[in-house]
Amino acid sequence: MKLFRRGLLITTVPLLCHVILVGCLAISWGELHSELVRVQRCRVRASQLNAVGWESIQGVFQAFMNSDTLGLADPETTKRERAKFIKRIKQLLDLKWTTEEWPHVKALHDTSDSMMRGLSWVQREQSQGEEHWKVVQKNCYDLIYTETLRFIDCTQGLADLEEAQLKSSPATLARSRSTIHNALVYAVPISLLVSFILALFYSLGISRPLKRIIANGQLLSKRLPLQPPLAGEDELCKLDRLIHAVSASVEEAMKIEKSTLANAASLVCSLDEHAIFTRSNPYTQRLLGLAPDELVGLSMLDFVVEEERCRAESELAKARSNTNTHGFDLRLKHVDGTIYDTRWSVFWSDNQSSFFCVASDVSEQRKIERMKQDFMDMISHDLRSPLMSMSGSITLMLAGAKGSLPAEIEKDMERSRTNVDRLIGLVSDLLDFQQLQSDKMIFVENDFALRSMMDACKELVEGIAQAKRIEIILPEGNWIVRGDKQRLQQAFLNLLSNAIKFSPEAEQITVHVEDTEQCIEVSISDCGPGIPEDSREKIFQAFEQVPGQKSKEGTGLGLAICRLIIEGHGGALGVRDRNDGKHGSTFWFNLNKNK
């Protein structure tokens, strides 16, 4: 049974018992009240009947005892007595009478009418004079006497009936009082007992499941087996089954978590505030050579190579003062002496006073990076140096250092110098990109005038622009920015060269500078074919170009290098459509102001 129905039962049954008790008391009280009213009414009617009988005798006496005197012949006396009698009879007949009493009342009514007719006749006879009255006096006496006796008999009969009813009333009153007494003596305790039993049933029906639920909750918090689920369909049973379902879900999640941690290809562990291992996953066997239970109680610093222990302590201190996850690299030593390069992600929990760490083995990644660095060093030393030497030799030969050259050989030498210069540019771009991407390029920041840098770049590309009859318009102003002038000039020159390369002949390239409170934004607007919206981010990736007529020109590293240079200065680089309605693109970047 659901809790709502139980609560409804525990409130409805006592209420129903109380309603029945109140109903019985009301019925008994009504019967008692009705009986008391009937007794009072009987007494009133008996009193009035006796009074009417007595007054009728007095009226007859007043009318006829002294009939031989002149005063008795006065019609007013008879009229007055008659009026009093009529009023009294009317009051008596207006009372409420029962069906049993009604025949006596009807006889009383008929007798009173007969008396009224007799009195009327006496009144007429008296009005005819004393001589006539002496003749009929005897008949009048007999009539009135007879009617009076009948009237008195009727009143006495009704009075006797009322007295009989009064005699039966004590039994009825006693029965009603007994009913009320029994209801109060027996029904009230029974109602209270029923209420107590229902309350006990309701209390046990709730307390027992609640105790089971509390016990299962405590067992769930301790990750112990739960007690069997409750049988039933009420809310508490459903809650208990829900706790069992949650327990099953938690167990399943714990199994998955344990399986994930056990099979994770990284060291997952927790350290106390002194960098002592408190828990770890099985990956420690591979990375450090110890099982998780063997690692508990040992210091993480004991597995760090000696020359990096101070830095490890410093990094843990930084992680403790940082609200976010802190990352750093360390070299760890296996028990067999093998050195592993690891990358750590550490989070400090104030609530548990512990470091939660994930350490990944990046030894292979470091090998690949070293191979890439060796490859770049090889390009730098073993490729760029011979290319520079070849370029110098070709330049000397074209300058006539070995004598004049035939025209065909001179053309071949020019083509060779162009190709060598392109290879040197490609190698330089590769080296710059590698240094920028690995954050190994050092920016020497100084304050410099932005306009002077743009003038220098314009002079470097002026020849190419004049060949295509392209006009470069620079803004007027004096802006001071902070940064590595050489690298920023490299980025601006690359953007300006691209604008010239992709713009048609006899067009304009406009450079605009917007000075805001936070930074200075430089934009270069060309009249080229434009950049499709889906390629505006892709073109800033290495070796990515927009498909088109000149897509094969260049190395595909220029814009990637430009973005790395600008972002290395804390700025941003992007492209958008021109805002003046003309066809083309606007490349923009922002730089910090000198403060």
N, C-alpha and C positions, 0 to 999 in steps of 0.2 A: 504494500500500500504506500502511495506516495505521501510525502510530508504534508502536502496541502490537505489531502484527505484525512490524514491522521489529525492534523490541527483542527480541521472542520469537525471531526468526530468528537474530539475532546471538548470542544466548545458547544457543539449542537446537543449532545446527549444530556449533559447537566442542564443546559438551557431548557430542553424539552421536559425534563423532570420537574424543573422549577415552574414551567408553564402549566404542567398538569397539576402540580401542587397548588399553584395560585388559582387555577380553574376550579379545583375541588373546594378550596377555601372560599372562593367567590360564590360557588353554588350553595355551599352550606351557610355562608353568611347571608346570601339572598333569601334562603329558606327561613333562616332565623329572623331576618328583618321582616319578611312577609308575615311570619307568625306573630311577631311583636306588633306589627301594624294591625293585623286582624284582631288580636287581643284588645288593643287599644280601641279599635273600631267597635268591637262587641261591647266593651264597657261603656263607650259613649252612647251607643244605641240603646243599651239596657237602661242607662240613666235617663235618656230622653223619653223612652217608653214609659218608665215609671212616672216621670214628670208629667207627661201628657195624660196618663190615666188619673193622676191626682188632680191636675188642673180641670179635667172634664167633670170630676165629681164636684169640685168647688164651683164650677160654672153653673152646673145644674142646681146646686144648693142656692147660689145667689139668685137664680132665676125663679125658683119655685117654693122655697121654704116660706116666704112671706107673700104669697100670691093673693091673700085676701086684703092686703093693704093697697092704698092708691099708688104707692111708689112702684109696686110690682107691675102694675098695669102700664107703666111707662115703657114704650117700645125701645127707647134708647138703651136701657139696661140690657134687655135681651139682645139688641143689635151689637152692643159693645162686647158682650160675652161671646156672641157668635163669631165676631171678627177675630177675637183672640184665639178661639178654637181653630178657625180656618188657617190662620198663620202658623200655628203650632203643628197642625196636621201636615201642612205643605212642607215645613222644614223636615218633618219626620219622613215623609215620602221621598224627599230629595236625596236621602242618604243612599249609599251603595249597598244593595242587598244581593245575597247569593241566590242561586237557583233554588236551593233548598228552602230559603226563607221567603221566596217570592209568593207562594200561595197564602201564607199568613199576612204578608203585606197587602196582597189583593183583598183579602177578607177585611183587613183593617181599613183599607180604602173604601170598600163598599159600606162598612159600618159607619164610618165617618160621614159618608154621603147621606146615609139614612138619618143620622143624627142632625145633619144640617137641614134636611127636609123637615124633620120634626120640629126643630127650633124655628124654622121659617113658619111652619103652621102655627106654633104657639104664638109667634109674634103677630100673625094675622088675627088670631082669636083674641088676643089681649087688646088689639086695636079697636075691637067692636064694642067695647064698654064693659063695665063691671057686671052688669046684669047678665050679659051673654057669657062672660067669663065664668060666672058662677055655675052656668049650665055645663060648660065644656071642660071645666077645670079638672074634673076627675079623669076624663079621657086623656087629657094632655099629660097628666102625671103618669098614667099607666104607659103611654107611648114613650115618653122621655125616659122613664125608669127602665123600660125594656131595652131601648136602644143604648142607654148608658151601660147596662150590664153587658150587652153584646160587645160594646166598644172596649170595656174594661177586660172582657175575656180575651179579645183579640190582642190587646196590648200585653196582657199577661202571658199569652201564648208565645208572642214574639220575644218577650223578656225571658221566658223560660228557655226558649231556643238559644238565645244569646248566652244565658248562663250555662247551658249544656256545652256550648262551644268553648266557653271559658274553662270549663272543667277538663276538656281534652287538650287544651293548649300546653299545659306543663309537660306532657309526654313528648309532644312535637318539639318543644324548646329543648328538652333534655336530649332528644335524638340529634338535633342540630349541633348542640354544644359538644356532644360526644364525637360527632363526625369531625368537627374542627379540632378537638383535643387529639383525636387519633392521627389526624393529618400532621399536626405539629409534633407529636411525640414519635411517630413512626416514619412518616414520609420524609421529613427533613433529614434525619440521620441516614435513611436509605439513599437520598439524593447526594448527601455529602460522601457517603461510602462509594457510590458509583463514580462521583467526580474524582475521588482519591485513586480508585482503581484505574480509571482512564488516564489520569495524570501519571501514575506509576508506569502504566503500559507505554505511554508516549515517551516518558523519560528514559525508560530502558531501551525503547526502540530507537532512540537517538544517541544515548550515551554509549551504548555498546558499539554501534558502527563507528562513532567518532573516536572511541578508544582504539579501534582497529585501524582507522585511517591515520591517527596520530602515530601509532606504533609502526605502521608501514612507512610513514613519512620519515621517521627516525631511522628505520632500517635502510630506506633509500638513500638518506644522507650519508650513512656509513657504508653504503654499497654492499649490504648484506641481503640474503634471500628474504623476500617478503612473505608475510603470512598469506594463507589462501584467500582468494577474493570472496567478497560477500555475495550471497545469493539473494537476488531481489531486483526490483525494478524502480525503487525509489531513488531520490537524488543522491543520497549518501552511498548507496551501492554503486551507482554510476560513477561517483567521485572516486570510490575505492578502485573500481575497474580502470578508471583513467590513470590513477597512480601506478597501477600495474602496467598499463600501456606505456606510460612515461618511463617506468623502470626498464621495460624491455627496449624502448628506443634508446635510452641512455646506455644500456649495456651494449646494444648494437653499435652506437656511436663510439663507445669506448673501444670496442673490438676493432672498428675501422681505424680509429685514431692510433691504437697500439700497432695495428698492422702497417699503417702509413709510416709511423715513426720507426718501426722495426725495419721497414724496407726502404726508408729514406736514404738517398745517396748523399746525405749531409749529416754532420754532427749536430744533433739537437740536444741541448742540455740546459740545466739551470745551475747558477752559481750563487753562493751567498755573498754577503757584502765584502768578504775577504778573498773572493775569487776561488772558493773551495767548491769542488763539484758536489752537488746534492742529488742530481739525477741526470741520466743521459740515455741515449738510444744505442742499439747494438752497433751502430756505425763506428763507435769508438774502437772496436776491435781492429778494424781495418786501418783507421787513421792514426791511432795512438798505440795500438798493440795491447790494450787492456779491455777486459769485459766491463760492462756498465757497473756491476757491483764492486769490481776491483777499483774502479775509478772514484767511487764515492769516498770523500774524505781527503782526496789529494787536491793540490792546488793547480789551477790551470796554468799558472806562471811557470810551474816546473816543466811543462812541455813546450814552452816557448824558447826559441834559440836565445842564447845568453845575451847577444848584442841587441835584442829587441824587447827584453823584459821591461825595461824602464818605459819604453813607448807603450807597451801593453797596459801597464799600470795607468799611464796617462790617458789612454783611450777609454779604459773602464771608468775612470773618473769623469771624463767628458760624457760618457753614456749615462752616468748616474745623475749628472746635472742637466741632462737634456730630457725634455718631455717626449721627444720622438725617438724613433729607432735610429741608432748610431751605427755607422758602418766603417770598417777599417780592415786593413790587410795585415796578416801575421804569418810568420814561418814557424811551423810546429815540428817537433822532433819526435819521431817514432821511437819506441823502446829499442828497436834494433839499430837506431842511429840514422834512419832515412829522414830527410828533410822534406816536408810538404809545404807548399804555398797555399794558404787558406784565406778566404774572405769571410769576415765576421759581420753579422747583423745582431746588435745587442739592444735590448730594451730593459730598463730598470723599473721595477714595480715597488713603489713605496709601501703598498699594503702588505706585500709578502716579503719585503726586504730581500729581494733576489734579482739577479740578472737572468733574463731569458735569452738564450743565445742560439743562433744557427750559424754553423761554420761549414763552408763549402770548400772542397778541394779544387783549387784552381791551378794546380801544378801544370796540367796539360795546356791550359789557357796561357800560362806564363811562358811555356815552351814555344807555343805558337807566336806569342807576341815577340819573344826574343828572335824567332826565326824571321818574323816580319821586319824587326829592327835590323837584323843582319842583312836581310835582303835590301832594305833601304840604304844601309851603309854601303852595301856592294854597289847599288845604283849610284850612290853619291861619289864613291871613290873609284870604282872600276868602270863606270859608264860615263858619268859627267866629266871627269877629268880628261879622258881621251876625246870626248866630243868637243870640249873646250879647246883642246890642242888642235883638233882637226879644223875647228872654226877659225882659230888664229892662223893656221897654215894657209887655209884657203883665202883668208883675207889678205895675207901677205902676197900670195901669188897673184891675186887679182889687182893688188896695188903695184905689181911690176917688180917685186923683189927678186924674182927668178927670170926676169926679162919679159918681153912682150909675149902675149899668148895669142894663138890663132883665134879667130872669131868663134868657131864652133866649140873649141875647148873652153873659151871664156864663158859661153852660154852654159855649158855643162857645169863649170865651176860655180856659176851663179845659182843654178838649180841645186847643186850640192850644198852650197852655203845656206840656202833657204831651208832645205831639209834638215841640215845639222842644227840650225837655229830653232826649228820646230821641235826637234828632239831635246835640245837643251831646255826649251820652255816646258816641255812635257815633264822632264825629270825634275825641274825646279818646282813645277806645280805639285808633282807627287810628293816631293820632300816637304813642301809647305803644308799640304793637306795632312800628311802623316803627323807632322809636329803639332798642328792645330788640333787634330782629332784626339791625340793622346795628351793634350794639355802640356806639351813640352816646350811650346814656343813661349818665349819670355817677351812680354810687351814692355817697352821702355816708354813710360807715359810722361809727357810734358805738356805744358800749355803752348798752343800755337794758333796762328791766325788761319781760319778756315778758308778765307778768300785767297790767300797766297798759295795754299795747297791746290785749290781748284785752278788757279792760273798756271801752276807748274804742270798739272795734268793736261790742260788745254794745249800748252806748247808741245807736249810730247805727241799728241794725236793730231796736231794742226795739219801736218802733211797729208795724212789719210783723209781728213775731212775736206781739205781743199781739192783733193783728187775727185771727190764725189760732189763738190760744190755745196757742201753742207755747212751751215752756219751754226756755231755753238754760242749760245747766249747765256752769260753768267750773270747772277744777281749782284747788285751793288750793296755793300754793307761791310761792317767790320765785326766779325764774330770770333770769339775766342773759345776754343774747345780744349778738352784735355784728353790725351791719348797718345798712342804710338804713331807719330806722324808718318813714318815710312810705311807701316802696314795699312793705315787708313788711306794713304795715297794709293797704295796698291789696289785696295778695294774700289776706290772711286775711279781710278784709271780703268779698271776692268769693266765697270758699269758704263763708263763713257765710251769705251771701245766697242762694247756690244751695241750701244745705241747707234753709233756710226755705222757698224757693220750691217745692222738690220733695217736701217732707214733708207728710203729711196734717194736718188740724187736730187740736188737742189731743194732740200728741205731744211728745217730748223730743229735743233736739239736745245731744249730749254731746261736750264737748271734753276731750281727755286729753293729758297731757304726760308723756313718758318721758325721764328724764335718764340718758344713758349716758356712758361715759368720753370718747368722741370727740365726741358731738354731742347735741343736744336734738331729739326728734321730737315734733311736734304733729300730732294726729289729730282730725278732726271727723266724728262718726258721726251720720247722719240716719236717718230711717225712711221714705225714699222708695222708689220702685220698684226701685232697684238699677241697676247698670251691667252689661250683658252682657259676658262675658269678651272677646269679639272686638272690643269697642268701647273697651276700657280704655286703649288707647294712642291711638286715633283721636280721642277727645274732646279731647286736648290739642293737636290741630292747629288751625290757623286756620280759622274758619268751619265747623267740624265740630260736630255736635250728635247726641245720641242720639235716634233716632226715638221720638216719643211724643206725649203729649197737649199738652205745653208746649214742644215742640221749636222752635216758631217764635218763642218769646219770647227776647229778647236778641240780641246781635250775633254770637255765636259766637266772640268773641275773648277772652272773660274767662279761661277756663282756659289758653289759649295764652299770654296775658300773665302769668298766675300762674306758669306753668312757667318762662318766661324770667326772671322776677324771682328765683325761688328758685335757678335754675341760675346766675344772675348772682352770687349770694351763695355759690356753691360747694356748694349743697345739691341735693336731689332731691325731686320731687313725683310722687305716684302715687295709685292708688285700689285698694281691695280690699274684699272682703265683710266685714261685721261679724263679730267673733269671739265675740259673746255669743249667737249663735243667732237674733237678731232679724232681720227683713227690713230691707234698706237697704244703704247703702254707707258706707265710711270713706275719706275723703280725708286723706292724710297728707303732711307735708313735714318735712325736717330742716334744722337750722341749726347753724352752728358756735358752740361755747360761747366765752364770754369767758375768755381765758387770759392 
